[in-house]
Amino acid sequence: MRNLRYVLLAGLLGTALSAQADPVSYKLDPGHTMVLFSWSHFGFSHPVADIGITDGTLVFDEKNPSKASVEVTMPLSNLDTHVPALDKHLKEPDFFNADKYPTITFKSTGVKPLGGKKYKVMGDLTVHGVTKPVVLDATLNNVGPHPMTGQQAIGFNATGMIKRSDFGLGAYVPKVSDEIQINITTEGSVPKAGQQ
């Protein structure tokens, strides 16, 4: 009877430990992450810019995705419109004012599973020193061992829309659209031992 108690206790401990181990922390890969935003330019074109990330962490539990979280930092030094003069202009005080506000950050506040691989990700976006709530529509692309490295990996796409005037970036509205469309693709992996 005592042996049975030990077996049951060991089983309960194992279950508890495995339940605690379910959330997995991924480091997002700047080399496989694009944060694209686009706008209407006087109704004639829809330019696209990429800002990317320098640092990002995603915590994801496949069994309980509502407890997922994500936090990223996007440096304006990486801003790339493919037009150097526009890159320079967007960093000036009438737009991002990159000298004073060198980064954009996003920190999730909640995740709502929608079924399948679809999620609503709510979070706080800080741009130009202003923090506003935003909602992203996210799709889980893949999760599992990466075929190149063997490390546990994850990949998402996400879309959203913001009004730049909400962040004090209203120059040329409405001729240049207030609405900014955001498209994100990212992947990350569990860091190897000794990596941060």
Phi, psi and omega in degrees: 000320179297319178298321179297320178298318180297319180296316179297316180298316179298320179296317179296318178297318179298319178296317180297316181294320180291325178294321179291334185273356185298315178296132182245133180261122181249140171266122182288143186264112179302330181287345178234032178230130173232130173245099185260138172227144184224159184207165176269129180256093180058021180079000183267326183212169178231081180299156179231135176236151177243135177245330178066189181225159168252331184212138178198143178228134177235126174251124186222132177242109182302329182278338182217069186295342179295344178265009179294157176211154179215144178215127182223154174238129182239115183274132178293343176296338180268358182305128184220110176259358187072009176230099186308321180295323178289320175306313181297315181297317182296337179273354183280168186302332181283353173237251187286336184052059188297333178296322181272324183234080190285348182227157169247139180231152173226133177224120183292150176242349179182156178226130179243111176293136181251001183102150184063232180246026184255142182215152165258127179247115177263143180192176179255122177255127179246117180225134173060031179078006182244133179250127180224149175286141176225160177235131177246142172264114187246147176233127175284116180279315184193151172212134182151185180297133178285131184294339181272327187244338185081351179286149174298129185224165181212152178215137180228154162242150178210150177227158177191176178219137176228164170256122184293332179296334177297338183252016179075027182240051189265014181302134175071007173290138006263001182301316169259125194303142174287325183284130178243122178272131181248132175229126185235138166228136184208152169218155180210172181215163176286123181300144174291160179306130180093347177268153176254000000 
